[in-house]
């Protein structure tokens, strides 16, 4: 398995689509917690981080814990990403947790810079991603 440490890149902003790819993307997340969640999949860049996204990061600043649908919704709305992604609901979160590897801590699934979401449009990274769970990643504050 190829390991890609996202935090070693000078700039990144995108989603990880869980799939069998032979590439595991590891992220430094959770602010000062500096957790390192990882996921096998395909990375799809979403462009440059603009001022709106940069400002919206404060909503998840230093966050590490259980999934908070309202917090993710506020983050997505303030970043302008609510036209591409939506927060997971309770059913989505249960399915997401069931699909995670056994070693992944189930009590820590949402972090600053590691945001599980659901794709709401069919043109993110090509066809076939609508209603798919993805993880939004961007540089951690620490």
ZIMOPE-V74445 format. One record per run of one state. SS is the DSSP state (alpha for helix, beta for strand, coil for the rest). FROM is the first residue (numbers start at 1). TO is the last residue. If there is no record, write none. Layout:
BEGIN
ss=SS from=FROM to=TO
ss=SS from=FROM to=TO
END
This chain:
BEGIN
ss=coil from=1 to=1
ss=beta from=2 to=5
ss=alpha from=6 to=8
ss=coil from=9 to=12
ss=beta from=13 to=18
ss=coil from=19 to=22
ss=beta from=23 to=26
ss=coil from=27 to=28
ss=beta from=29 to=29
ss=coil from=30 to=30
ss=alpha from=31 to=33
ss=coil from=34 to=34
ss=beta from=35 to=35
ss=coil from=36 to=37
ss=beta from=38 to=45
ss=coil from=46 to=50
ss=alpha from=51 to=60
ss=coil from=61 to=63
ss=beta from=64 to=65
ss=coil from=66 to=68
ss=alpha from=69 to=79
ss=coil from=80 to=80
ss=alpha from=81 to=83
ss=coil from=84 to=84
ss=beta from=85 to=87
ss=coil from=88 to=89
ss=alpha from=90 to=99
ss=coil from=100 to=109
ss=beta from=110 to=111
ss=coil from=112 to=113
ss=beta from=114 to=119
ss=coil from=120 to=132
ss=beta from=133 to=138
ss=coil from=139 to=142
END
